[in-house]
């Protein structure tokens, strides 16, 4: 009888905890839908999500996998493995391309809450961890809501999580790795399961995107060495460093067989002679971000969280709280170290600085998780449920408010895009266009091979596309928009008669029944 009573009590406690966790999760889900709906309806982020040339690589590759045509892809240094797997799963549920893009964005934000939850539970337990994770998640969502009008080359970094080709999986992998690292180094004995998980995360992340080495591997190894230097050094920190470095090395080695698909020139990522220009570039982006009230507020929030992280690092080290020190140190050290590193490397890509949108929020996670633990731990479960019901209620309200707009933005195609897609499908001809102009149409037409990605002289442009498309040597129409450079047609084709079909942002220059032989 006593065993039955204990089992019943344990089952009741599990259901209570699951119920309270579900309330926190529902709050995060509602906020995620609200944020993505706002971004999808904004001018800059909506275009980046549904029409941008870069954003089409995951849908295009996923289609080629499902259709069995993924034969000879030309990829950048990033392989987008987790993003593609998630997108394939969404397409297998009979979602359209745009619906899948929208849902993937929502899942990215929900994933951010979950990895914050993992990071928080390594500092606190139970309801304090959920509250801390929610605090960090809300901070990032507020930063994303302060964005919307910028393009992919702006310092509007939090909203890039809604895109499938701007390293969302690497962001989630970074936060998850930090949380797992803390759990390992804080233990008096090696934690095998977290170490194995971290090894797997590092392997997959580096295999998919070597940027993980700069965002996570290098700064986190430094943090573990420094933070643990003042504590009793045991085997646990060695396990953390070994899992992180071992997984990173394996992930990089696994990229070697795919070298023929990776056409990115490594020299483009390391140009130290351009470090001065790199600094000027990033400084100009910061000045531009500070040109609006929303930008000023966002920068102020990031600076405040960064300073908070530095203060929490010192406080945690003084108190011997290694768990908190790892998270707090990463919140400010990783963004600063990577920014300096990218400037010294001479890079010019705003998306490389995404850690500024996510890492500082870990300081808020530490602050909330460490605040008044005894009082919250002693709170009756009914009060804890009532506390968790607040974000669930707010999330439910946001879900209901955002749902009609979300359905419309996920299912209603841009009229210009729909016009161009319909014309290409009906024509049955082969056409061409430049990278920024043709890829959205190419993604949505019935046969993507019907549109060839070319440069201004109609030569093959092998970047984030299946090179099997280049087998077509002649085209009968061109797709252009305001991002297209002037075409230089081959000799004999300059004076061909043409008809222009106006599809709003897209213009289709039709030469049929004649055709142009590409160089």
JOLIN-V191720 format. One record per helix or strand of 3 or more residues. SS is the DSSP state (@ for helix, = for strand). FROM is the first residue (numbers start at 0). TO is the last residue. Records with the same first field share a line. If there is no record, write none. Layout:
# JOLIN-V191720
SS=FROM-TO, FROM-TO
This chain:
# JOLIN-V191720
@=1-40, 42-49, 55-65, 80-90, 96-120, 125-144, 157-161, 167-185, 191-207, 210-228, 234-252, 255-260, 265-268, 271-288, 292-318, 321-344, 349-352, 354-357, 360-369, 372-376, 380-410, 414-426, 434-443, 447-449, 466-470
==72-74, 430-432, 450-453, 476-479, 498-502, 505-509
